[in-house]
Amino acid sequence: MNTHKLSAFLWSSIVVLVVSTCVGLGFWQLDRAEQKQEREQLLQQWTSKGRIPFTQAQRLINSDVDATGMQTAVSGRVLQHYWLLDNQVYQSRVGYDVLVLVMPQGASRWLLVNLGFIVAPTTREQLPQLQLPTQITLDDVLIKEGPLGSITLAQSSPSMGWPKRVQQIDITQIANQARVPVYNFMAYAQTPSPLVATEPHYQPVTMPAEKHIAYAWQWFLIALAALLIALTAFWRARRGYDKS
């Protein structure tokens, strides 16, 4: 294979790789858009039902209904230990989300509740210190099922003592550390409690389906542009080769 054919082969391979990658990313964004549309429809259905008592919400979850986005209220005893979900950013501030266990009235297991954001101290070695109430009433919480983990930026071994800093939400690990039975779903506070100085900020859908569709079109247009540029360069090179 001469130098001209070798360079043409390499150039063609690069173009195919770029175009196929961009097209693949575009279809991935379309798939994400479809998932978000389904999620938004489910959230609208739960919103139309209004706030559901926790005992009824528990029965619905046990019946294999996707309860993510279900609105309910929780009132009960608070376990006097808490976890700090690391690497949280809210309103340009760095900090933690506070995770606590609540025993709802009439329940047989503890419910993991994200109370919201708290600003991190000035040094990494320090952890926010909270005085948890023994009882709490949260009038507006959203249920979250399915994958609960967040992006893990750094692995860390379980910390000694309390509170415990965690890199992702792992209900099994939390149940083992607390040594109590915990529901396999969790709740996010939507309004602040006057008893705890945290700022709820959970949003069940962070990026709407329309934005994913816009990103998909961007990737398809990049693929088209790369293909047109390659074809133009090939046509010009071919004309120059034929004239020589």
C-alpha positions in Angstrom: 0.0 0.0 0.0 1.5 3.3 -1.1 1.6 6.5 1.0 -1.4 8.0 -0.7 -3.6 5.0 -0.1 -2.4 4.6 3.4 -3.3 8.3 4.3 -6.7 7.9 2.6 -7.4 4.8 4.6 -6.4 6.5 7.9 -8.5 9.6 7.0 -11.5 7.5 6.1 -11.2 5.5 9.4 -11.1 8.7 11.4 -14.2 10.1 9.6 -16.1 6.9 10.2 -15.2 6.8 13.9 -16.2 10.5 14.4 -19.5 10.2 12.5 -20.5 6.9 14.1 -19.6 8.2 17.6 -21.7 11.4 17.1 -24.6 9.4 15.7 -24.4 7.0 18.6 -24.4 9.9 21.1 -27.4 11.4 19.4 -29.4 8.2 19.7 -28.4 7.9 23.3 -29.7 11.3 24.0 -33.0 10.4 22.2 -33.2 7.3 24.5 -32.6 9.5 27.5 -35.4 11.9 26.3 -37.8 9.0 26.0 -37.0 7.9 29.6 -37.5 11.5 30.8 -40.8 11.8 29.1 -42.0 8.6 30.8 -40.7 9.9 34.1 -42.4 13.3 33.6 -45.8 11.6 32.8 -45.4 9.5 36.0 -44.7 12.5 38.1 -47.7 14.3 36.6 -49.9 11.4 37.6 -48.6 11.4 41.1 -49.0 15.2 41.4 -52.7 14.9 40.3 -53.3 12.5 43.1 -52.0 14.9 45.7 -50.4 14.0 49.0 -51.0 10.3 50.0 -50.8 9.1 53.6 -47.6 7.1 54.3 -49.4 3.9 55.2 -51.2 4.0 51.8 -47.9 4.9 50.0 -46.3 1.9 51.6 -49.0 -0.4 50.3 -48.6 1.0 46.8 -44.9 0.6 46.8 -45.2 -3.0 48.0 -47.6 -3.7 45.1 -44.7 -3.0 42.7 -46.0 0.4 41.6 -43.2 2.8 40.6 -43.6 5.3 43.4 -40.9 7.7 42.4 -42.4 11.2 42.7 -45.2 10.1 45.0 -46.0 12.9 47.5 -46.6 11.9 51.1 -46.1 13.1 54.7 -43.9 11.5 57.3 -44.1 11.9 61.1 -42.2 9.8 63.6 -39.2 9.1 65.8 -35.7 10.2 64.5 -32.7 8.0 65.0 -30.0 10.0 66.7 -27.3 9.4 64.1 -27.0 10.9 60.6 -25.0 10.5 57.4 -23.5 13.3 55.3 -23.7 12.8 51.5 -20.5 14.2 50.1 -19.8 16.4 47.1 -23.0 18.3 47.0 -23.3 21.8 45.4 -26.3 24.0 46.0 -26.6 27.7 44.9 -22.8 27.8 44.3 -22.0 26.5 47.8 -20.2 23.3 48.6 -21.5 21.0 51.3 -23.4 17.9 52.2 -26.9 16.5 52.1 -28.1 15.3 55.5 -29.5 11.8 55.6 -31.5 10.6 58.7 -33.6 7.6 59.6 -37.2 8.2 60.7 -39.6 5.6 62.1 -43.0 6.6 60.6 -46.0 6.2 62.9 -47.4 2.7 62.5 -44.4 1.4 60.4 -42.2 -1.6 61.1 -39.1 -0.3 59.4 -37.1 2.9 59.4 -37.3 5.3 56.4 -34.2 7.0 55.0 -34.9 10.7 54.6 -32.8 13.3 52.8 -33.4 16.5 54.8 -31.5 18.7 52.4 -28.3 20.7 52.0 -26.0 22.0 54.7 -22.8 24.1 54.0 -19.5 22.3 54.6 -17.1 23.7 57.2 -14.0 25.5 56.1 -11.7 22.4 56.4 -12.3 18.9 55.1 -11.4 17.4 58.5 -14.4 19.1 60.1 -18.0 17.8 59.7 -21.2 19.7 60.2 -22.6 19.1 63.7 -26.4 18.9 64.0 -28.7 18.5 66.9 -31.4 16.2 65.7 -34.9 16.3 67.2 -36.3 13.1 68.7 -39.5 13.5 66.8 -40.1 15.2 63.4 -43.0 15.9 61.1 -42.4 16.4 57.4 -45.6 17.6 55.7 -44.2 17.2 52.1 -41.8 14.6 51.0 -41.2 12.8 47.7 -40.6 9.1 47.5 -37.6 7.9 45.4 -37.3 4.3 44.3 -34.8 2.6 42.0 -31.1 3.4 41.8 -30.2 5.8 44.7 -26.5 6.1 44.2 -24.8 9.3 43.1 -21.6 9.8 41.3 -18.7 8.7 43.4 -15.8 11.1 43.2 -13.6 9.4 45.7 -13.7 6.1 47.4 -13.5 6.2 51.2 -13.6 3.6 54.0 -16.4 3.8 56.5 -15.6 6.6 59.0 -15.4 6.0 62.7 -18.0 7.6 64.9 -20.9 9.9 63.9 -21.8 11.6 61.7 -20.6 9.4 58.9 -19.5 10.9 55.6 -20.6 8.8 52.6 -19.9 9.1 48.9 -23.2 7.6 47.7 -26.5 6.5 49.0 -26.4 2.8 49.9 -29.4 1.7 52.0 -27.9 -1.7 52.8 -24.8 -0.1 54.2 -26.8 2.5 56.1 -29.0 -0.3 57.6 -25.9 -2.2 58.6 -24.2 0.8 60.2 -27.4 1.7 62.1 -28.2 -1.9 62.9 -31.9 -1.4 62.2 -34.3 -2.6 59.4 -34.6 0.1 56.7 -37.1 0.4 53.8 -35.6 -0.2 50.3 -36.8 3.2 49.2 -36.2 6.7 50.5 -37.8 10.1 50.8 -36.7 13.6 50.0 -38.0 16.5 52.1 -39.5 19.2 49.9 -39.9 21.9 52.6 -37.5 22.8 55.4 -38.2 21.6 58.9 -38.0 24.3 61.7 -36.2 21.7 63.8 -33.2 21.1 61.4 -31.2 23.8 59.7 -31.1 22.2 56.2 -32.2 23.3 52.8 -34.3 20.8 50.7 -33.4 21.0 47.0 -34.3 17.6 45.5 -35.8 17.7 42.0 -37.1 14.4 40.5 -36.2 15.5 37.0 -33.1 17.7 36.6 -33.0 17.9 32.8 -36.3 17.9 30.8 -36.8 15.7 27.8 -36.7 18.7 25.4 -33.1 19.4 26.4 -32.0 15.8 25.6 -33.7 16.1 22.2 -31.8 19.4 21.5 -28.5 17.7 22.5 -29.4 14.8 20.1 -29.9 17.2 17.2 -26.6 18.8 18.0 -24.8 15.5 17.8 -26.5 14.6 14.5 -25.6 18.0 13.1 -22.0 17.5 14.2 -21.9 14.1 12.5 -23.4 15.6 9.3 -20.9 18.5 9.3 -18.0 16.1 9.8 -19.2 14.0 6.9 -19.6 17.0 4.6 -16.2 18.3 5.5 -14.7 14.8 4.8 -16.5 14.5 1.4 -15.4 18.0 0.4 -11.8 17.3 1.3 -11.9 14.0 -0.5 -13.4 15.6 -3.6 -10.7 18.3 -3.7 -7.9 15.9 -3.1 -9.3 13.6 -5.9 -9.4 16.6 -8.3 -5.8 17.5 -7.5 -4.7 13.9 -7.9 -6.4 13.6 -11.3 -4.8 16.8 -12.6 -1.3 15.7 -11.5 
